[in-house]
Amino acid sequence: MELHASLDRRYRPEDVADLVLRALEGRLVRRERAVLERAAGRSSRVTGQFSSMPDDFARPVGGARQVAAANRLFGRSSEVDADDADRLLAFAARTGRAVGWAPDRTDFLRDRLNRQARDAAGMDLSKRQYNRRFRVLRRLAAKAGTLAAEQDKRRMLMVGVAGFASDIPLERFLADPDAACFVAYYTARRKLRREFSLSGRENPFDEIAEVLFDRCRAGGDWWMIAQVRAAPDVLERLTERERGLLLGRWSAVMRHAAERLGRTWRPGSDRETMIVRRGDDSSTWNTVATAYNAARAGWLACLQSLGALELLDAACPGKAMRLMAADLAFWHRGTGGDVDPATMVWALLPPPWQVLDGTASCTRAEVEEVCRMAGLDPERSGWTAPAATRGVAAFRPTPELVHGVTVADPVWASLLRRAGAFSGRPVKAELAGDAAHGLAAGVVLSDLPVRDDAPE
């Protein structure tokens, strides 16, 4: 079912709304249908238009090529799930027995067998043939490690933007159409790309999500809804056992994400400004930080629903700030802005990975004191309690974005993306003229900062 498949992809809310309309055909009252049509009427199916933005998140490439190379070199025809990192490594270990190779002995200089050892093992291979086999196994093991890391990163990405939506089984999804439609549309809203703007992100709970949510009030699958929306009006409908289970899930993700943040953080990075510097892996950091903050918010919401926020008195890990592009920070300062108060709090508190692994202490009282220093309400801002609920947002058509910049037309957006515009890198020479023509024609709709040395 396409609506269920959208949970693990990045469909525009308009396209999901169109799927919802068809899924609930004949079950909507006039007002509900009218609200849904505000978005569905702009779907690709209805308008016949396309979007230049991918409708899926990047997926890690499996090890099929490495498996084929190993089979060819060893004269085998073994079948293996090349998208499973553990099975890839197990395949490498089995295949490597023929040449005395093991996953923990992959160093090309130190771990290869010499001529005498190969003869003693009964290997009738020349040095060149042995080296070729050693290299292919080494690459296969390395691919398994890379694949596992990239799959974990994608998992963090999905948790950060959609909670546990991708874990919802198809059978459960189909069993409650109303809850399923809310989950699909609400997560589509959560997955919207960030815009290059000084204003914050709008509430994903818009007027269409509200209509779909209201349809669930009579008796929806609240456990399924809670996988993507850990809000009081959802958690209060769960049993205490269900809230405890959800607390455990969020806690596990929070700790895992914090541990990965600790491995990603570079000591030379600037915690006081969080501006990207050369050498920072901002993509991984921001992906995992988003997952950590989402898990932390879910964890706090579950603690509150269980009446257990007093646990923060002993240990209250803080939020993790995203790394910011230097041009956005420059723009912010140019409009009279200063460092975000939340960044100030983050900089003054111990890193969350140190709090969670016990190497640093951070209590609720300490967080409250730092928040007051930064001019923040520790509870309403989400540092010591779930953040305050925001008002229902009005539906807004999904903008066509190129690295966060709104472009009027998907064709121009495709060209500007290929040219490398707004990417922070030099524009490709062969497309520079076309890109300049489009920019001069006014295809960019976003407000952008103006350089001081720009001609008037």
BASE-973737 format. One record per residue (C-alpha): residue number from 1; x, y negated, z. Coordinates in Angstrom, 3 decimals. Each point is the difference from the previous one (the first is absolute). Layout:
<atoms>
+-----+----------+----------+----------+
! num !       c1 !       c2 !       c3 !
+-----+----------+----------+----------+
! NUM !        X !        Y !        Z !
...
+-----+----------+----------+----------+
</atoms>
This chain:
<atoms>
+-----+----------+----------+----------+
! num !       c1 !       c2 !       c3 !
+-----+----------+----------+----------+
!   1 !    0.000 !    0.000 !    0.000 !
!   2 !    1.480 !   -3.318 !   -1.107 !
!   3 !   -1.218 !   -1.887 !    3.064 !
!   4 !    1.879 !    2.396 !    2.274 !
!   5 !    3.077 !   -0.129 !   -2.234 !
!   6 !    0.021 !   -3.790 !    0.395 !
!   7 !    0.913 !    0.401 !    3.683 !
!   8 !    3.549 !    0.908 !   -1.016 !
!   9 !    0.224 !   -2.505 !   -2.839 !
!  10 !   -0.244 !   -3.754 !   -0.491 !
!  11 !   -3.254 !   -0.656 !   -1.791 !
!  12 !   -1.248 !   -3.570 !   -0.022 !
!  13 !   -2.990 !   -0.576 !    2.316 !
!  14 !   -2.079 !   -0.876 !   -3.069 !
!  15 !    0.612 !    3.428 !   -1.518 !
!  16 !   -0.724 !    1.753 !    3.291 !
!  17 !   -3.212 !   -2.020 !    0.380 !
!  18 !   -1.062 !    1.244 !   -3.432 !
!  19 !    0.633 !    3.594 !    1.100 !
!  20 !   -1.954 !   -0.659 !    3.202 !
!  21 !   -2.966 !   -1.364 !   -1.954 !
!  22 !   -0.119 !    3.157 !   -2.059 !
!  23 !    0.462 !    2.253 !    3.050 !
!  24 !   -2.903 !   -1.681 !    1.824 !
!  25 !   -2.250 !   -0.321 !   -3.045 !
!  26 !   -3.648 !   -0.009 !    1.067 !
!  27 !    0.809 !   -0.368 !    3.708 !
!  28 !    0.707 !   -3.732 !    0.238 !
!  29 !   -2.524 !   -2.703 !    0.808 !
!  30 !   -0.093 !   -3.076 !   -2.219 !
!  31 !    2.164 !   -2.164 !    2.274 !
!  32 !    2.676 !    2.690 !    0.368 !
!  33 !    0.153 !    0.517 !   -3.732 !
!  34 !    0.238 !   -3.737 !   -0.658 !
!  35 !    2.955 !   -0.366 !    2.373 !
!  36 !    1.818 !    2.997 !   -1.466 !
!  37 !   -0.529 !   -1.262 !   -3.537 !
!  38 !    2.004 !   -3.141 !    0.819 !
!  39 !    3.076 !    2.207 !   -0.063 !
!  40 !   -1.129 !    2.865 !   -2.238 !
!  41 !   -0.925 !   -2.455 !   -2.745 !
!  42 !    3.690 !   -0.878 !   -0.292 !
!  43 !    1.227 !    3.594 !   -0.239 !
!  44 !    2.063 !    1.168 !   -2.944 !
!  45 !   -2.795 !    2.316 !   -1.121 !
!  46 !   -2.584 !   -2.784 !   -0.112 !
!  47 !    2.140 !   -2.781 !   -1.481 !
!  48 !    2.134 !    2.150 !   -2.274 !
!  49 !    3.062 !   -1.882 !    1.199 !
!  50 !    3.174 !    1.530 !    1.371 !
!  51 !    2.347 !   -0.998 !    2.782 !
!  52 !    3.755 !   -0.179 !   -0.375 !
!  53 !    0.390 !    1.164 !    3.598 !
!  54 !    0.552 !    3.746 !    0.571 !
!  55 !   -2.945 !    1.845 !    1.539 !
!  56 !    2.240 !    2.274 !    2.047 !
!  57 !    2.852 !   -0.296 !    2.435 !
!  58 !    3.341 !    1.276 !   -1.263 !
!  59 !    0.365 !    3.720 !    0.579 !
!  60 !    3.345 !    1.683 !    0.706 !
!  61 !    1.395 !    1.997 !   -2.913 !
!  62 !    0.374 !    3.687 !    0.813 !
!  63 !    2.983 !    2.238 !   -0.612 !
!  64 !   -1.234 !    1.843 !   -3.101 !
!  65 !    3.014 !   -1.124 !   -2.026 !
!  66 !    2.446 !    1.208 !    2.654 !
!  67 !   -1.839 !    3.338 !    0.345 !
!  68 !    0.134 !    0.529 !   -3.764 !
!  69 !    3.732 !   -0.740 !   -0.044 !
!  70 !    0.643 !    2.474 !    2.832 !
!  71 !   -2.084 !    2.725 !   -1.657 !
!  72 !    1.788 !   -0.528 !   -3.290 !
!  73 !    3.470 !    0.086 !    1.529 !
!  74 !   -0.663 !    3.026 !    2.214 !
!  75 !   -1.949 !    1.863 !   -2.692 !
!  76 !   -3.199 !    0.152 !    2.029 !
!  77 !   -3.659 !   -0.806 !   -0.526 !
!  78 !   -1.019 !   -0.759 !    3.575 !
!  79 !   -3.150 !   -2.032 !    0.544 !
!  80 !   -0.082 !   -2.556 !    2.776 !
!  81 !   -2.216 !   -2.922 !    0.977 !
!  82 !    2.322 !   -2.779 !   -1.111 !
!  83 !   -2.053 !   -2.598 !    1.894 !
!  84 !    0.588 !    1.685 !    3.370 !
!  85 !    3.320 !   -1.063 !    1.517 !
!  86 !    0.180 !    2.946 !    2.411 !
!  87 !   -0.587 !    2.523 !   -2.778 !
!  88 !    2.563 !   -1.717 !   -2.180 !
!  89 !    2.603 !    0.367 !    2.717 !
!  90 !   -0.993 !    3.618 !    0.653 !
!  91 !    0.323 !    0.722 !   -3.728 !
!  92 !    3.461 !   -1.561 !   -0.011 !
!  93 !    1.020 !    2.110 !    3.004 !
!  94 !   -1.221 !    3.242 !   -1.623 !
!  95 !    1.658 !   -0.794 !   -3.293 !
!  96 !    3.203 !   -1.089 !    1.701 !
!  97 !    0.598 !    3.357 !    1.664 !
!  98 !    1.391 !    1.278 !   -3.296 !
!  99 !    2.915 !   -2.442 !    0.247 !
! 100 !    0.343 !   -0.248 !    3.764 !
! 101 !   -1.724 !   -3.389 !    0.165 !
! 102 !   -2.205 !   -1.161 !    2.887 !
! 103 !   -1.955 !   -3.238 !    0.590 !
! 104 !    2.299 !   -0.926 !    2.884 !
! 105 !    3.132 !    0.495 !   -2.123 !
! 106 !   -0.343 !   -2.439 !   -2.894 !
! 107 !    3.246 !   -1.986 !    0.128 !
! 108 !    1.654 !    0.415 !   -3.391 !
! 109 !    3.536 !   -0.366 !    1.331 !
! 110 !   -0.253 !    1.860 !    3.287 !
! 111 !   -2.628 !    2.725 !   -0.454 !
! 112 !    0.806 !    1.589 !   -3.358 !
! 113 !    1.512 !    3.485 !   -0.016 !
! 114 !    3.516 !    0.365 !   -1.364 !
! 115 !    1.057 !    2.690 !   -2.444 !
! 116 !    0.842 !    2.531 !    2.700 !
! 117 !   -3.318 !   -0.502 !    1.793 !
! 118 !   -1.934 !    0.357 !   -3.257 !
! 119 !    1.834 !    3.215 !   -0.850 !
! 120 !   -0.644 !    1.360 !    3.495 !
! 121 !   -3.711 !   -0.744 !   -0.437 !
! 122 !   -0.040 !    1.823 !   -3.332 !
! 123 !   -0.735 !   -3.063 !   -2.130 !
! 124 !    1.002 !    0.430 !   -3.614 !
! 125 !   -0.061 !   -3.715 !   -0.733 !
! 126 !    2.585 !   -2.401 !   -1.308 !
! 127 !    0.761 !   -3.060 !    2.070 !
! 128 !   -1.913 !   -2.147 !   -2.477 !
! 129 !   -3.118 !    2.183 !    0.110 !
! 130 !    0.124 !    0.193 !    3.787 !
! 131 !    0.336 !   -3.782 !    0.258 !
! 132 !   -2.972 !   -0.514 !   -2.313 !
! 133 !   -2.171 !    2.206 !    2.195 !
! 134 !    1.202 !   -1.698 !    3.161 !
! 135 !   -0.820 !   -3.415 !   -1.441 !
! 136 !   -3.499 !    0.949 !   -1.148 !
! 137 !   -0.816 !    1.421 !    3.435 !
! 138 !    1.403 !   -3.092 !    1.656 !
! 139 !   -2.171 !   -2.211 !   -2.190 !
! 140 !   -3.015 !    2.171 !    0.725 !
! 141 !    0.541 !   -0.354 !    3.751 !
! 142 !    0.483 !   -3.747 !   -0.366 !
! 143 !   -3.219 !   -0.212 !   -2.017 !
! 144 !   -1.867 !    1.847 !    2.735 !
! 145 !    1.231 !   -2.537 !    2.547 !
! 146 !   -0.884 !   -2.969 !   -2.200 !
! 147 !   -3.417 !    1.451 !   -0.783 !
! 148 !   -0.779 !    0.526 !    3.686 !
! 149 !    1.015 !   -3.587 !    0.805 !
! 150 !   -2.036 !   -1.475 !   -2.864 !
! 151 !   -3.058 !    2.085 !    0.840 !
! 152 !    0.232 !   -1.163 !    3.595 !
! 153 !    0.302 !   -3.579 !   -1.216 !
! 154 !   -3.120 !    0.381 !   -2.138 !
! 155 !   -1.787 !    1.528 !    2.964 !
! 156 !    0.966 !   -3.052 !    2.058 !
! 157 !   -1.230 !   -2.235 !   -2.809 !
! 158 !   -3.397 !    1.699 !   -0.092 !
! 159 !   -0.424 !   -0.116 !    3.779 !
! 160 !    0.898 !   -3.681 !   -0.004 !
! 161 !   -2.575 !   -0.977 !   -2.610 !
! 162 !   -2.741 !    2.592 !    0.492 !
! 163 !    0.428 !    1.752 !    3.331 !
! 164 !   -0.566 !    3.736 !   -0.269 !
! 165 !   -2.280 !   -0.279 !   -3.046 !
! 166 !    2.094 !    2.288 !   -2.191 !
! 167 !   -0.337 !    2.773 !    2.608 !
! 168 !   -3.805 !    0.111 !   -0.212 !
! 169 !   -1.028 !    3.384 !   -1.483 !
! 170 !   -2.203 !   -0.038 !   -3.087 !
! 171 !   -2.633 !    2.165 !    1.707 !
! 172 !   -0.422 !   -2.454 !    2.862 !
! 173 !    0.016 !   -2.929 !   -2.394 !
! 174 !   -2.821 !    1.485 !   -2.074 !
! 175 !   -2.057 !    0.930 !    3.066 !
! 176 !   -0.829 !   -3.636 !    0.862 !
! 177 !   -0.359 !   -2.207 !   -3.118 !
! 178 !   -0.656 !   -3.187 !    1.975 !
! 179 !    3.105 !    0.351 !    2.176 !
! 180 !    2.020 !    1.115 !   -3.027 !
! 181 !   -0.990 !   -3.068 !   -2.008 !
! 182 !    0.898 !   -2.323 !    2.868 !
! 183 !    3.373 !    1.688 !    0.510 !
! 184 !    0.829 !   -0.155 !   -3.716 !
! 185 !   -0.931 !   -3.663 !   -0.431 !
! 186 !    1.485 !   -1.196 !    3.288 !
! 187 !    3.330 !    1.697 !   -0.667 !
! 188 !    0.045 !   -1.460 !   -3.519 !
! 189 !   -0.268 !   -3.417 !    1.612 !
! 190 !    2.793 !    0.849 !    2.429 !
! 191 !    2.251 !    1.007 !   -2.893 !
! 192 !   -0.191 !   -3.357 !   -1.768 !
! 193 !    3.414 !   -1.365 !   -0.904 !
! 194 !    1.487 !   -2.866 !    1.940 !
! 195 !   -0.196 !   -3.382 !   -1.672 !
! 196 !    2.869 !   -2.487 !   -0.083 !
! 197 !   -1.707 !   -2.489 !    2.261 !
! 198 !    0.401 !   -1.877 !    3.253 !
! 199 !   -3.428 !    1.126 !    1.172 !
! 200 !   -0.407 !    3.323 !    1.759 !
! 201 !   -1.704 !    3.065 !   -1.405 !
! 202 !   -3.769 !   -0.099 !    0.021 !
! 203 !   -2.101 !    2.447 !    1.974 !
! 204 !   -0.452 !    3.253 !   -1.973 !
! 205 !   -3.430 !    0.336 !    1.614 !
! 206 !   -1.962 !   -2.071 !   -2.502 !
! 207 !   -3.723 !   -0.357 !   -0.674 !
! 208 !   -0.065 !    3.153 !   -2.133 !
! 209 !    1.790 !    2.025 !    2.675 !
! 210 !   -2.530 !   -1.366 !    2.489 !
! 211 !   -2.932 !    1.235 !   -2.088 !
! 212 !    1.535 !    3.459 !   -0.323 !
! 213 !    0.902 !    0.087 !    3.694 !
! 214 !   -3.555 !   -0.900 !    0.991 !
! 215 !   -1.266 !    2.995 !   -1.956 !
! 216 !    2.010 !    2.234 !    2.357 !
! 217 !   -1.456 !   -1.369 !    3.225 !
! 218 !   -2.921 !    2.417 !    0.054 !
! 219 !    2.318 !    2.992 !    0.295 !
! 220 !    3.173 !   -0.013 !   -2.039 !
! 221 !    3.095 !    2.161 !    0.318 !
! 222 !    1.737 !   -2.288 !    2.465 !
! 223 !    3.053 !    2.220 !    0.328 !
! 224 !    0.640 !   -0.394 !   -3.731 !
! 225 !   -0.578 !   -3.749 !    0.181 !
! 226 !    2.350 !   -0.252 !    2.991 !
! 227 !    2.833 !    1.354 !   -2.151 !
! 228 !    0.042 !   -3.311 !   -1.881 !
! 229 !   -1.582 !   -2.501 !    2.397 !
! 230 !    1.009 !    0.220 !    3.654 !
! 231 !   -2.333 !   -2.749 !    1.172 !
! 232 !   -2.116 !   -0.122 !    3.180 !
! 233 !   -3.267 !    0.391 !   -1.928 !
! 234 !    1.353 !    3.283 !   -1.383 !
! 235 !    1.950 !    1.400 !    2.940 !
! 236 !   -2.937 !   -0.456 !    2.369 !
! 237 !   -1.886 !    2.574 !   -2.066 !
! 238 !    2.677 !    2.678 !    0.434 !
! 239 !    0.162 !    2.467 !    2.837 !
! 240 !    2.743 !   -0.440 !    2.571 !
! 241 !    1.740 !    3.058 !   -1.425 !
! 242 !   -0.083 !   -1.476 !   -3.513 !
! 243 !    1.409 !   -3.293 !    1.259 !
! 244 !    2.772 !    1.926 !    1.727 !
! 245 !    0.820 !    1.910 !   -3.179 !
! 246 !    0.113 !   -3.211 !   -2.003 !
! 247 !    2.202 !   -1.609 !    2.647 !
! 248 !    2.439 !    2.879 !   -0.378 !
! 249 !    0.085 !   -0.335 !   -3.786 !
! 250 !    0.683 !   -3.722 !    0.138 !
! 251 !    2.619 !    0.469 !    2.707 !
! 252 !    1.862 !    2.593 !   -2.071 !
! 253 !    0.045 !   -2.241 !   -3.080 !
! 254 !    1.049 !   -3.016 !    2.060 !
! 255 !    2.954 !    1.843 !    1.503 !
! 256 !    1.064 !    1.485 !   -3.322 !
! 257 !   -0.210 !   -3.376 !   -1.737 !
! 258 !    1.904 !   -1.687 !    2.827 !
! 259 !    2.774 !    2.575 !   -0.246 !
! 260 !    0.271 !   -0.608 !   -3.744 !
! 261 !    0.015 !   -3.764 !    0.551 !
! 262 !    2.951 !    0.467 !    2.325 !
! 263 !    1.891 !    1.885 !   -2.717 !
! 264 !   -0.878 !   -2.600 !   -2.641 !
! 265 !    0.841 !   -3.111 !    2.005 !
! 266 !    3.350 !   -1.620 !   -0.829 !
! 267 !    1.801 !   -1.640 !    2.945 !
! 268 !    0.842 !   -2.976 !   -2.214 !
! 269 !   -3.647 !   -0.781 !   -0.747 !
! 270 !   -1.459 !   -3.142 !    1.532 !
! 271 !   -2.740 !    0.857 !    2.495 !
! 272 !   -0.695 !   -3.688 !    0.642 !
! 273 !   -1.111 !   -0.804 !   -3.559 !
! 274 !   -0.495 !    3.452 !   -1.611 !
! 275 !    1.144 !   -1.396 !   -3.345 !
! 276 !    1.322 !    2.642 !   -2.382 !
! 277 !    3.765 !    0.065 !   -0.377 !
! 278 !    2.191 !    1.755 !   -2.524 !
! 279 !    0.218 !    3.674 !    0.908 !
! 280 !   -3.354 !    0.153 !    1.804 !
! 281 !   -2.291 !    2.815 !   -1.141 !
! 282 !   -3.038 !   -2.250 !    0.242 !
! 283 !   -2.264 !    2.408 !   -1.886 !
! 284 !    0.525 !    2.855 !    2.446 !
! 285 !    0.011 !   -2.298 !    3.013 !
! 286 !   -3.282 !   -1.715 !   -0.916 !
! 287 !   -1.678 !    3.297 !   -0.886 !
! 288 !    0.925 !    1.612 !    3.300 !
! 289 !   -0.661 !   -3.177 !    2.008 !
! 290 !   -3.511 !   -0.142 !   -1.458 !
! 291 !   -0.561 !    3.635 !    0.974 !
! 292 !    1.385 !   -0.622 !    3.484 !
! 293 !   -2.217 !   -3.027 !    0.570 !
! 294 !   -3.081 !    1.826 !   -1.289 !
! 295 !    0.748 !    2.957 !    2.266 !
! 296 !    0.663 !   -2.293 !    2.945 !
! 297 !   -3.304 !   -1.809 !   -0.588 !
! 298 !   -1.844 !    3.325 !   -0.166 !
! 299 !    1.788 !    1.194 !    3.137 !
! 300 !   -0.970 !   -3.159 !    1.902 !
! 301 !   -3.612 !    0.284 !   -1.180 !
! 302 !   -0.192 !    3.590 !    1.224 !
! 303 !    1.590 !   -0.920 !    3.322 !
! 304 !   -2.584 !   -2.730 !    0.446 !
! 305 !   -2.866 !    2.329 !   -0.911 !
! 306 !    1.239 !    2.446 !    2.651 !
! 307 !    0.402 !   -2.750 !    2.603 !
! 308 !    3.737 !    0.666 !    0.170 !
! 309 !    1.641 !   -3.305 !   -0.924 !
! 310 !    1.633 !   -0.039 !    3.437 !
! 311 !    2.550 !    2.424 !   -1.456 !
! 312 !    1.528 !   -3.055 !   -1.673 !
! 313 !    1.094 !   -1.229 !    3.420 !
! 314 !    2.837 !    2.529 !   -0.137 !
! 315 !    0.862 !   -0.115 !   -3.712 !
! 316 !   -1.369 !   -2.341 !   -2.651 !
! 317 !    1.838 !    0.346 !   -3.328 !
! 318 !   -0.353 !   -3.119 !   -2.113 !
! 319 !   -0.894 !   -0.481 !   -3.623 !
! 320 !    2.498 !    0.220 !   -2.858 !
! 321 !    0.261 !   -3.000 !   -2.304 !
! 322 !    0.311 !    0.383 !   -3.759 !
! 323 !    3.017 !   -1.375 !   -1.840 !
! 324 !   -0.894 !   -3.158 !   -1.912 !
! 325 !    1.239 !   -1.136 !   -3.395 !
! 326 !    2.255 !   -3.042 !    0.250 !
! 327 !   -2.062 !   -2.000 !   -2.514 !
! 328 !   -3.177 !    0.505 !    2.028 !
! 329 !    1.820 !   -1.072 !    3.170 !
! 330 !    1.357 !   -3.048 !   -1.857 !
! 331 !   -3.508 !   -0.894 !   -1.150 !
! 332 !   -1.346 !    0.382 !    3.524 !
! 333 !    2.656 !   -2.326 !    1.415 !
! 334 !   -0.562 !   -2.453 !   -2.846 !
! 335 !   -3.633 !   -0.422 !    1.035 !
! 336 !    0.996 !   -0.819 !    3.562 !
! 337 !   -0.346 !    3.512 !    1.359 !
! 338 !    2.327 !    1.661 !    2.457 !
! 339 !    0.820 !    3.582 !    0.892 !
! 340 !   -3.169 !    1.995 !    0.600 !
! 341 !   -0.684 !    0.256 !    3.751 !
! 342 !   -0.345 !    3.777 !   -0.355 !
! 343 !    3.528 !    0.136 !   -1.423 !
! 344 !    1.214 !   -1.893 !    3.046 !
! 345 !   -1.621 !    2.581 !    2.276 !
! 346 !    1.516 !    2.858 !   -2.012 !
! 347 !    3.463 !   -1.567 !    0.233 !
! 348 !   -0.153 !   -0.453 !    3.769 !
! 349 !   -1.277 !    3.491 !    0.825 !
! 350 !    2.013 !    3.232 !   -0.168 !
! 351 !   -0.429 !    1.829 !   -3.327 !
! 352 !   -2.947 !    2.400 !    0.197 !
! 353 !    2.120 !    3.042 !   -0.847 !
! 354 !    2.114 !   -0.650 !    3.082 !
! 355 !   -3.087 !   -0.367 !    2.173 !
! 356 !   -1.515 !    3.228 !   -1.294 !
! 357 !    3.173 !    2.064 !    0.342 !
! 358 !    0.555 !   -1.283 !    3.530 !
! 359 !    3.239 !   -1.900 !   -0.601 !
! 360 !   -1.650 !   -3.367 !    0.719 !
! 361 !   -2.764 !   -1.181 !    2.295 !
! 362 !   -2.899 !   -2.191 !   -1.078 !
! 363 !   -3.043 !   -0.408 !    2.236 !
! 364 !   -3.319 !   -1.682 !   -0.668 !
! 365 !    0.958 !   -2.837 !    2.350 !
! 366 !    3.158 !   -0.655 !   -2.019 !
! 367 !   -1.941 !   -0.039 !   -3.267 !
! 368 !   -2.571 !   -2.380 !    1.474 !
! 369 !    2.726 !   -2.367 !    1.178 !
! 370 !    1.696 !   -0.088 !   -3.406 !
! 371 !   -3.346 !   -0.506 !   -1.760 !
! 372 !   -0.740 !   -2.991 !    2.209 !
! 373 !    3.422 !   -1.427 !   -0.851 !
! 374 !   -0.901 !    0.319 !   -3.698 !
! 375 !   -3.451 !   -1.513 !    0.488 !
! 376 !   -1.913 !    3.220 !   -0.668 !
! 377 !   -2.837 !    1.648 !    1.860 !
! 378 !    1.487 !    3.479 !    0.622 !
! 379 !   -3.363 !    1.746 !   -0.209 !
! 380 !   -1.701 !   -1.815 !   -2.877 !
! 381 !    3.186 !    0.150 !   -2.089 !
! 382 !    0.247 !    3.767 !    0.440 !
! 383 !    3.141 !    0.228 !    2.118 !
! 384 !   -1.550 !    1.479 !    3.147 !
! 385 !   -3.470 !    0.996 !   -1.256 !
! 386 !   -1.740 !    0.622 !   -3.318 !
! 387 !   -0.013 !   -3.228 !   -2.011 !
! 388 !   -3.169 !   -2.079 !    0.048 !
! 389 !   -2.608 !    0.984 !   -2.586 !
! 390 !   -0.134 !   -2.321 !   -2.993 !
! 391 !   -3.132 !   -1.132 !   -1.777 !
! 392 !   -1.403 !    1.883 !   -2.969 !
! 393 !    1.726 !   -1.191 !   -3.176 !
! 394 !   -1.807 !   -0.985 !   -3.170 !
! 395 !    0.715 !    2.202 !   -2.991 !
! 396 !    2.705 !   -1.444 !   -2.237 !
! 397 !    0.968 !    1.503 !   -3.367 !
! 398 !    3.370 !    1.729 !    0.043 !
! 399 !    2.603 !   -2.345 !   -1.486 !
! 400 !    2.376 !    1.188 !   -2.712 !
! 401 !    3.340 !   -0.124 !    1.788 !
! 402 !    3.618 !    0.069 !   -1.116 !
! 403 !    2.186 !    0.361 !    3.088 !
! 404 !   -2.714 !   -1.736 !    2.001 !
! 405 !   -0.546 !   -2.856 !   -2.480 !
! 406 !   -3.475 !   -0.305 !   -1.545 !
! 407 !   -0.075 !    0.033 !   -3.804 !
! 408 !   -3.074 !   -0.847 !   -2.053 !
! 409 !    0.136 !    2.878 !   -2.440 !
! 410 !    1.118 !    3.659 !    0.273 !
! 411 !    1.811 !   -0.174 !   -3.360 !
! 412 !    2.076 !   -2.927 !    1.166 !
! 413 !    0.471 !    1.723 !    3.341 !
! 414 !    1.415 !    3.066 !   -1.770 !
! 415 !    2.421 !   -2.132 !   -1.988 !
! 416 !    1.159 !   -1.991 !    3.022 !
! 417 !    0.495 !    3.205 !    1.990 !
! 418 !    2.079 !    1.560 !   -2.784 !
! 419 !    2.012 !   -3.202 !   -0.246 !
! 420 !    0.782 !    0.124 !    3.709 !
! 421 !   -1.718 !   -3.282 !    0.838 !
! 422 !   -0.447 !   -0.721 !    3.728 !
! 423 !    2.066 !    3.088 !    0.877 !
! 424 !    2.931 !   -1.909 !    1.447 !
! 425 !    2.215 !    1.218 !   -2.845 !
! 426 !    0.959 !   -1.724 !   -3.271 !
! 427 !   -2.656 !    0.118 !   -2.706 !
! 428 !    0.846 !    2.409 !   -2.832 !
! 429 !    1.591 !   -1.970 !   -2.813 !
! 430 !   -2.047 !    1.640 !   -2.769 !
! 431 !   -3.267 !   -0.989 !    1.714 !
! 432 !    1.054 !   -3.345 !    1.458 !
! 433 !   -1.511 !   -2.020 !   -2.857 !
! 434 !   -3.382 !    1.706 !    0.199 !
! 435 !   -0.023 !   -0.299 !    3.786 !
! 436 !    0.827 !   -3.711 !   -0.171 !
! 437 !   -2.802 !   -0.519 !   -2.532 !
! 438 !   -2.509 !    1.666 !    2.291 !
! 439 !    1.126 !   -1.964 !    3.030 !
! 440 !   -0.215 !   -3.255 !   -1.946 !
! 441 !   -3.496 !    0.941 !   -1.183 !
! 442 !   -1.206 !    0.197 !    3.591 !
! 443 !   -0.646 !    3.728 !    0.340 !
! 444 !    1.203 !   -0.117 !    3.622 !
! 445 !   -2.868 !   -0.867 !    2.327 !
! 446 !    1.779 !    0.184 !    3.357 !
! 447 !    1.258 !   -3.052 !    1.811 !
! 448 !    3.766 !    0.371 !   -0.012 !
! 449 !    2.754 !   -1.959 !    1.744 !
! 450 !    1.738 !   -2.717 !   -1.999 !
! 451 !    3.770 !   -0.273 !    0.175 !
! 452 !    1.401 !   -3.325 !    1.152 !
! 453 !    2.198 !   -0.151 !   -3.100 !
! 454 !   -2.832 !    0.819 !   -2.418 !
! 455 !   -0.579 !   -2.623 !   -2.707 !
! 456 !   -3.027 !   -2.214 !    0.467 !
+-----+----------+----------+----------+
</atoms>
